[in-house]
Amino acid sequence: MSSAGELEELHARAAEAEARAHAGDFRTAAKELRALVERYGEVAGADDPGTLTVRLNLARVLGAAKQSAKAIAVCEPLLRDQERVLGPDHEDVLETRQLLANLRYATGDTGGAAADLEQLLAALSRVLMPTHDRITKVKRDIEFLKRSC
């Protein structure tokens, strides 16, 4: 399906796109990441972890560029695919769920953000100790959002 050389090239292009995003060139980074999502899918397959990672990076870049609605449109199907391929408690799934909650909050959807955080809390409770700082923070964020609804 893919050659090691093609995957190395895609990985290098993804790193370049991420560097552009870190430098603040979100438009170019998003354009390159969109192309990479398609190419990764062709070369490695839609369910390949590399393809899923590039999709996550695209959502991050769109969110950083204040294009929350577009980022949500990338995140929602990505989350479904990640859960199916990686499992509900995988680190990338948890990160995508957190990102989706943040994006929903940025668009004013506090109820949706709270629901995403509730699901994140359930997953974190399966993989972390109950007293872990991240669990405490997510609980506080949920309470804040519920008061804001």
C-alpha positions in Angstrom: 0.0 0.0 0.0 2.8 2.4 0.8 6.5 2.6 0.6 8.8 3.7 3.4 10.1 6.6 1.2 6.6 7.9 0.6 5.7 7.8 4.3 9.0 9.6 5.2 8.2 12.3 2.7 4.7 12.8 4.1 6.1 12.9 7.6 8.6 15.6 6.6 5.8 17.6 4.9 3.7 17.3 8.0 6.5 18.5 10.2 7.0 21.5 7.9 3.3 22.3 8.1 3.4 22.2 11.9 6.4 24.5 11.9 4.5 27.0 9.7 1.7 26.9 12.2 4.0 27.4 15.1 5.4 30.4 13.2 1.8 31.8 12.9 1.3 31.0 9.2 -2.0 29.2 9.8 -3.4 29.6 6.3 -0.4 27.9 4.6 -0.2 25.3 7.3 -4.0 24.4 7.0 -3.7 24.2 3.2 -0.8 21.9 3.4 -2.4 19.7 6.1 -5.6 19.4 4.1 -3.5 18.1 1.2 -1.6 15.8 3.5 -4.8 14.3 5.0 -5.8 13.3 1.5 -2.4 12.0 0.5 -1.9 10.1 3.8 -5.2 8.4 3.2 -4.1 7.3 -0.3 -0.7 6.1 0.8 -1.2 4.7 4.3 -5.0 4.3 4.5 -7.7 6.3 6.2 -7.3 4.4 9.5 -3.5 4.7 9.7 -2.4 6.4 12.9 -0.4 8.9 10.8 -3.5 9.9 8.8 -5.4 10.3 12.1 -2.6 12.5 13.5 -2.5 14.7 10.5 -6.3 15.2 10.8 -5.8 16.1 14.4 -3.1 18.6 13.5 -5.4 20.2 10.9 -8.1 20.6 13.6 -5.5 22.2 15.9 -4.3 24.6 13.3 -7.9 25.6 12.3 -8.7 26.2 16.0 -5.5 28.3 16.5 -6.6 30.3 13.4 -9.9 31.1 15.1 -11.7 29.0 12.5 -13.6 27.0 15.2 -16.5 25.9 13.1 -14.2 24.4 10.5 -12.1 22.8 13.2 -15.2 21.2 14.7 -16.1 19.9 11.3 -12.7 18.1 11.2 -12.9 17.0 14.9 -16.3 15.3 15.0 -15.6 12.6 12.3 -12.0 12.3 13.5 -13.1 11.5 17.0 -15.4 8.8 15.7 -12.6 7.3 13.6 -10.1 7.5 16.5 -12.4 5.8 18.9 -13.0 3.0 16.4 -9.4 2.5 15.5 -7.5 3.5 18.6 -10.1 2.8 21.4 -11.9 5.3 23.6 -9.1 5.7 26.1 -6.2 6.4 23.7 -4.2 9.6 24.4 -5.0 11.0 21.0 -8.8 10.4 21.5 -8.6 12.2 24.8 -6.8 15.1 23.2 -9.3 15.3 20.4 -12.2 15.3 22.9 -10.6 18.1 24.9 -10.0 20.1 21.7 -13.6 19.6 20.6 -14.8 20.8 24.0 -12.6 23.9 23.7 -13.8 24.6 20.2 -17.4 24.3 21.1 -16.9 26.7 24.0 -15.2 29.1 21.6 -18.3 29.1 19.4 -20.6 29.7 22.4 -21.9 26.1 22.7 -21.3 25.7 26.4 -23.8 22.8 26.6 -21.9 20.9 23.9 -18.6 21.7 25.5 -19.8 20.4 28.9 -21.1 17.2 27.3 -17.7 16.6 25.6 -16.0 17.3 29.0 -18.3 14.8 30.7 -17.2 12.1 28.2 -13.6 13.2 28.6 -13.9 12.9 32.4 -15.4 9.4 32.1 -12.4 8.3 29.9 -9.8 10.0 32.2 -11.4 8.3 35.2 -10.7 4.9 33.6 -7.0 5.7 32.9 -5.9 8.0 35.8 -6.1 8.0 39.5 -9.2 9.9 40.9 -6.9 12.5 42.5 -5.0 13.3 39.3 -4.8 17.0 38.5 -6.2 16.6 35.1 -9.4 15.0 36.5 -9.7 17.8 39.0 -9.4 20.5 36.3 -11.9 18.8 34.0 -14.4 18.6 36.9 -13.9 22.3 37.6 -14.4 23.1 33.9 -17.6 21.1 33.8 -19.0 22.9 36.8 -18.1 26.3 35.3 -19.7 25.4 32.0 -22.9 24.1 33.7 -23.1 27.4 35.6 -22.7 29.3 32.3 -25.5 27.4 30.5 
